[in-house]
């Protein structure tokens, strides 16, 4: 491969991941988390390696970049070994699943859902088999206890003792995986007037990130904000949470609403000397340590974990703290800005179920395709110029529509534009 061809292939990979030519000559230290991940992916993919090792490649990537990566890996002819907390991504890409539990690895053919359903079916079958064996054991024990002293039945009792000794229950070792319990319960039922956004615009550092955004939110809406304009979504959420002022336009929450906000960057939230229990107590409407510890226990902070300082928490622990804060608030309007970042598969699955069954309204952005598809009943895409498209639909239906075909080819068109 000559220098020109190598440079051309590198540019194609970068453009495929949504990195425009403007960033090609930027310093890595100047790039944000998303762009750094994309550059590292391009580096790993470059040169058609025989074995491709990917450790959480979807972290910080937007849905478009993840979709591009899925298509790339599906067509990749060599071996791929990947660790990911994105269930939809694993279903699309993987042909085998390596299950690691208690330090042992078992390999299964099929994608993640096939492995999961198969493992659950196996557990159910083992439970049913054990139940039948336990009933058989009980019957044999009752007969032996009743007739072992009876001379005429002693031979039968001895025979049943031998049969009893041969029965072995299948070992049902519980999985080492732990699922948090995420359940957002609004204290107050929400009314018909929820949120009105009228002509909100915002320019930051000379760039217009929001341009005349207007929508009315219904009392059953769960709106997913999508598109590659990550900063715009975060800016809108900060405005609706009262952390930023719009340059133009207004918004109004209904009188029956109460809001809880999950920020992408918690900022100084954990930069203090509080323990986890003390930190959550500050947000609890009930100033009772047992009440607060109940919420922490649901999020897998048990026993001495409650006295851990919040400033030393890992990324996943901080996310679980923020989710505890949202649960304890009793809010009926939830705003999530990328809540699945730093969470493992079990926590994402629990969060997904919590978001689905929540009885209030939700505004959220998320890089997990399955969370968006199963939760949202309305899609708002913020375009690169700050304008938007608003559709009452599921995410998969939105992607499949002819009008949104450009969404799938946005990075391809960028690459073609750069080549021309």
C-alpha positions in Angstrom: 0.0 0.0 0.0 1.6 3.3 -1.1 1.4 6.5 0.9 -1.4 8.0 -1.1 -3.6 4.8 -0.8 -2.9 4.6 2.9 -3.9 8.2 3.5 -7.0 7.7 1.3 -8.0 4.7 3.3 -7.4 6.5 6.6 -9.5 9.4 5.5 -12.3 7.0 4.5 -12.3 5.4 7.9 -12.3 8.7 9.7 -15.2 10.0 7.5 -17.1 6.8 8.0 -16.9 7.4 11.7 -18.1 11.0 11.2 -14.8 12.8 11.6 -14.7 15.5 9.0 -11.5 16.8 7.3 -11.5 19.7 9.7 -10.4 17.4 12.5 -7.9 15.3 10.5 -5.0 17.4 11.7 -6.1 18.2 15.2 -4.1 17.1 18.2 -5.5 14.1 20.1 -5.3 16.1 23.4 -7.7 18.7 21.9 -10.4 16.1 21.0 -13.4 15.3 23.2 -14.2 11.7 24.4 -16.3 10.9 21.3 -13.8 12.0 18.8 -10.9 10.2 20.6 -12.9 6.9 20.5 -13.5 7.4 16.8 -9.8 8.1 16.1 -8.8 5.0 18.1 -11.4 2.9 16.2 -10.0 4.1 12.9 -6.5 3.2 14.1 -7.7 -0.3 15.1 -9.6 -0.9 11.8 -6.8 0.5 9.6 -4.8 -2.1 7.7 -7.4 -5.0 7.8 -5.9 -6.8 10.8 -6.3 -10.6 11.1 -7.7 -10.3 14.6 -9.5 -7.2 15.8 -9.8 -6.7 19.6 -12.4 -4.1 20.6 -12.9 -3.2 24.3 -16.2 -1.2 24.7 -15.9 0.4 21.2 -19.4 2.0 21.4 -18.6 4.1 24.5 -19.1 7.8 23.7 -20.2 7.0 20.1 -23.5 8.4 18.8 -26.1 6.2 17.2 -25.0 7.0 13.6 -21.4 6.1 14.3 -22.4 2.9 16.1 -24.6 2.0 13.1 -21.7 2.5 10.8 -19.4 0.4 13.0 -22.0 -2.4 13.0 -22.2 -2.5 9.2 -18.4 -2.4 9.0 -17.9 -5.3 11.4 -20.7 -7.4 9.8 -18.8 -7.1 6.5 -15.3 -7.6 8.1 -14.0 -10.9 6.9 -11.5 -11.6 9.7 -11.9 -12.5 13.4 -13.4 -9.9 15.8 -13.3 -10.3 19.6 -15.5 -7.6 21.3 -16.5 -6.6 24.8 -19.6 -4.4 24.8 -22.5 -3.4 27.1 -24.7 -2.6 24.1 -27.1 -5.5 23.6 -28.3 -4.3 20.2 -24.8 -4.0 19.0 -23.9 -7.5 20.1 -27.0 -8.9 18.4 -26.1 -7.3 15.1 -22.4 -8.1 15.1 -21.7 -11.3 17.0 -22.0 -14.9 15.9 -20.8 -16.4 19.2 -21.1 -15.4 22.8 -18.4 -16.1 25.4 -20.1 -16.2 28.8 -17.7 -15.5 31.7 -19.0 -16.4 35.2 -17.1 -17.4 38.3 -13.9 -17.2 36.4 -14.9 -19.8 33.8 -15.6 -19.2 30.1 -18.3 -21.0 28.1 -18.7 -20.4 24.4 -22.2 -20.4 22.8 -23.1 -20.1 19.1 -25.5 -17.3 18.2 -26.0 -13.7 19.1 -26.6 -12.2 22.6 -30.4 -12.6 22.6 -30.1 -16.2 21.5 -27.6 -16.9 24.3 -29.7 -15.1 26.9 -33.0 -16.9 25.9 -31.1 -20.2 25.8 -29.5 -19.8 29.2 -32.9 -18.7 30.7 -34.6 -21.8 29.1 -31.9 -24.0 30.5 -32.4 -22.6 34.0 -36.1 -23.1 33.8 -35.7 -26.7 32.6 -33.3 -27.4 35.5 -35.7 -25.9 38.0 -38.6 -28.0 36.6 -36.4 -31.1 36.7 -35.3 -30.4 40.3 -38.9 -29.9 41.3 -39.9 -33.3 39.9 -36.9 -34.9 41.7 -37.8 -33.2 45.0 -41.4 -34.6 44.7 -40.0 -38.0 44.0 -37.6 -37.7 46.9 -40.5 -36.8 49.2 -42.6 -39.7 48.1 -39.7 -42.2 48.6 -38.9 -40.7 52.1 -42.5 -41.0 53.2 -42.7 -44.7 52.1 -39.4 -45.6 53.8 -40.4 -43.8 57.0 -43.8 -45.5 57.0 -42.8 -49.1 56.1 -39.1 -49.6 57.0 -40.2 -51.3 60.3 -42.8 -53.5 58.5 -41.5 -57.0 57.8 -43.7 -57.6 54.8 -42.7 -54.2 53.3 -39.0 -54.2 54.3 -37.8 -55.4 50.9 -39.7 -52.6 49.1 -38.4 -50.0 51.6 -34.8 -51.2 51.0 -35.3 -50.9 47.3 -36.6 -47.3 47.7 -33.6 -46.4 49.8 -31.4 -47.4 46.9 -33.5 -45.4 44.5 -33.3 -42.4 46.8 -29.5 -42.6 47.0 -29.3 -42.4 43.2 -31.3 -39.2 42.8 -29.1 -36.2 42.4 -30.4 -32.6 42.1 -28.9 -30.5 39.4 -26.6 -27.8 40.9 -28.3 -24.4 40.6 -25.4 -22.1 41.2 -26.7 -18.5 41.1 -25.1 -16.2 38.6 -22.5 -13.8 39.9 -24.2 -11.1 37.9 -26.1 -8.5 39.9 -29.0 -6.5 38.6 -29.9 -3.2 40.3 -33.5 -2.4 40.9 -34.5 0.7 39.1 -38.0 2.0 39.6 -39.0 5.6 39.1 -42.2 6.3 41.0 -43.8 9.7 40.5 -45.3 11.2 43.7 -47.9 13.1 41.7 -49.9 12.2 38.6 -49.0 14.5 35.7 -51.7 16.7 34.2 -52.4 17.4 30.5 -50.1 20.5 30.4 -46.6 19.2 30.6 -44.0 21.3 28.7 -44.3 24.0 26.0 -41.1 24.9 24.1 -41.4 28.0 21.9 -38.7 29.2 19.5 -35.6 28.3 21.6 -32.3 29.3 20.0 -28.8 29.2 21.4 -25.5 30.2 20.0 -22.3 29.1 21.8 -18.8 30.2 20.8 -20.2 31.7 17.6 -21.9 28.4 16.6 -25.7 28.2 16.5 -26.5 24.9 18.2 -30.2 25.4 18.6 -32.3 27.2 16.0 -36.0 28.0 16.8 -36.8 24.7 18.6 -40.5 24.5 19.3 -42.6 21.5 20.5 -45.4 20.7 22.9 -45.0 17.7 25.1 -48.0 15.5 25.8 -48.7 13.7 29.1 -47.8 10.3 27.7 -44.7 11.3 25.7 -41.4 9.7 26.0 -39.2 11.7 23.5 -35.8 10.5 22.3 -33.6 13.2 21.0 -31.3 11.8 18.3 -28.8 12.9 15.6 -25.1 13.5 15.6 -25.3 17.0 17.2 -24.5 15.8 20.7 -23.7 19.3 22.0 -27.1 20.6 20.9 -29.0 17.9 22.8 -27.0 18.6 26.0 -27.5 22.3 25.6 -31.3 21.9 25.2 -31.5 19.7 28.3 -29.5 22.2 30.3 -31.9 24.9 29.3 -35.0 22.8 30.2 -33.3 21.9 33.5 -32.8 25.6 34.3 -29.0 25.5 34.1 -28.7 27.7 30.9 -30.7 30.6 29.5 -31.7 30.5 25.9 -30.7 33.4 23.6 -34.2 33.5 22.2 -37.5 31.8 22.9 -39.2 30.4 26.0 -40.2 27.2 27.7 -42.8 26.5 30.4 -43.4 23.4 32.5 -46.9 22.6 33.6 -48.0 23.3 37.2 -48.4 19.6 37.9 -44.9 18.7 36.8 -41.7 18.1 38.8 -38.4 17.4 37.0 -35.3 15.2 37.7 -32.3 15.7 35.5 -29.5 13.2 34.7 -26.6 15.3 33.2 -24.0 13.9 30.8 -21.3 15.6 32.9 -22.2 15.8 36.6 -19.6 18.6 37.0 -18.9 19.3 40.7 -21.7 17.0 41.9 -19.2 14.5 43.4 -16.3 16.9 44.2 -16.9 16.9 48.0 -16.2 14.9 51.1 -19.7 13.4 51.6 -20.2 9.7 51.9 -22.7 8.1 49.5 -25.3 8.0 52.2 -24.7 11.7 53.2 -24.8 12.8 49.6 -28.1 11.1 48.9 -29.6 12.3 52.2 -29.2 15.8 50.9 -31.7 15.1 48.1 -34.1 12.9 50.0 -37.5 14.4 50.9 -37.5 12.0 53.9 -34.6 12.6 56.3 -34.3 9.1 57.5 -31.1 7.1 57.0 -33.0 3.7 56.7 -35.2 5.2 54.0 -32.1 6.5 52.1 -30.2 3.2 52.5 -33.1 1.4 50.9 -32.6 3.4 47.7 -28.9 2.8 47.8 -29.4 -1.0 48.4 -31.5 -1.1 45.2 -28.6 0.3 43.3 -26.1 -2.3 44.7 -24.6 0.0 47.4 -24.9 -2.4 50.4 -23.4 -2.4 53.9 -20.1 -0.5 54.1 -20.5 0.9 50.6 -22.7 3.6 52.1 -19.7 5.2 53.9 -17.6 5.3 50.7 -16.7 8.9 49.7 -18.4 10.1 46.6 -15.3 11.7 45.2 -13.5 8.3 44.8 -16.4 6.5 43.0 -16.0 4.9 39.6 -17.9 6.2 36.6 -20.5 3.4 36.9 -20.9 4.0 40.7 -21.5 7.7 40.0 -24.2 6.9 37.4 -25.9 4.6 39.9 -25.8 7.4 42.5 -27.4 9.8 40.0 -30.1 7.3 39.2 -30.7 6.8 43.0 -31.1 10.6 43.2 -33.7 10.6 40.4 -35.7 7.7 42.0 -35.7 9.3 45.5 -37.0 12.6 44.0 -40.4 11.3 43.0 -40.4 13.5 39.9 -42.9 12.9 37.1 -40.7 14.4 34.4 -37.4 12.7 33.8 -34.5 14.2 31.6 -31.7 11.8 30.8 -28.6 12.9 28.9 -26.7 9.7 27.9 -27.6 7.7 31.1 -26.1 4.3 29.9 -22.5 5.6 29.7 -20.3 3.7 32.2 -23.1 1.1 33.0 -22.7 -2.6 32.6 -25.2 -4.8 30.7 -27.2 -5.7 33.8 -27.6 -2.1 34.9 -28.5 -1.0 31.4 -31.1 -3.7 31.2 -32.6 -2.6 34.6 -32.6 1.1 33.5 -34.3 0.2 30.3 -37.1 -1.6 32.1 -37.4 1.3 34.6 -37.7 3.8 31.7 -40.3 1.7 29.9 -42.6 1.2 32.9 -42.3 4.8 34.3 -45.7 6.4 34.5 -44.5 10.0 33.8 -42.9 11.6 30.8 -39.3 11.4 29.6 -37.0 13.4 27.5 -33.7 11.6 26.8 -30.7 11.0 24.5 -29.0 7.7 24.5 -26.5 5.8 22.4 -28.1 2.4 23.2 -30.3 1.5 20.2 -32.4 -0.9 22.2 -33.1 1.6 25.0 -34.3 4.2 22.4 -36.4 1.7 20.4 -38.1 0.2 23.4 -38.7 3.4 25.3 -39.5 6.2 23.0 -42.8 6.9 21.3 -41.6 10.1 19.7 -38.4 11.1 18.0 -36.9 14.6 17.7 -33.7 14.8 15.7 -31.6 17.9 16.1 -29.8 18.6 12.8 -26.2 19.9 12.4 -27.5 23.4 11.7 -29.5 23.5 15.0 -32.9 22.9 13.3 -35.0 19.8 14.1 -37.4 17.1 12.8 -40.2 16.0 15.1 -42.0 12.6 14.5 -44.4 10.6 16.6 -43.0 7.2 15.9 -40.7 4.5 17.2 -37.0 4.8 16.5 -36.8 1.8 14.1 -39.8 3.1 12.1 -38.1 6.5 12.0 -35.0 5.0 10.5 -36.9 2.9 8.0 -38.9 5.9 6.6 -38.0 7.1 3.2 -37.7 10.7 4.5 -35.0 9.7 6.9 -32.9 7.6 4.4 -30.3 10.4 4.5 -29.7 9.6 8.2 -28.2 6.3 7.3 -26.0 7.8 4.6 -24.9 11.0 6.3 -21.3 9.7 6.8 -21.1 8.2 3.4 -22.1 11.4 1.8 -19.5 13.3 3.9 -16.8 10.9 2.6 -18.0 11.4 -1.0 -18.0 15.2 -0.6 -14.4 15.1 0.7 -13.3 13.0 -2.3 -14.8 15.4 -4.8 
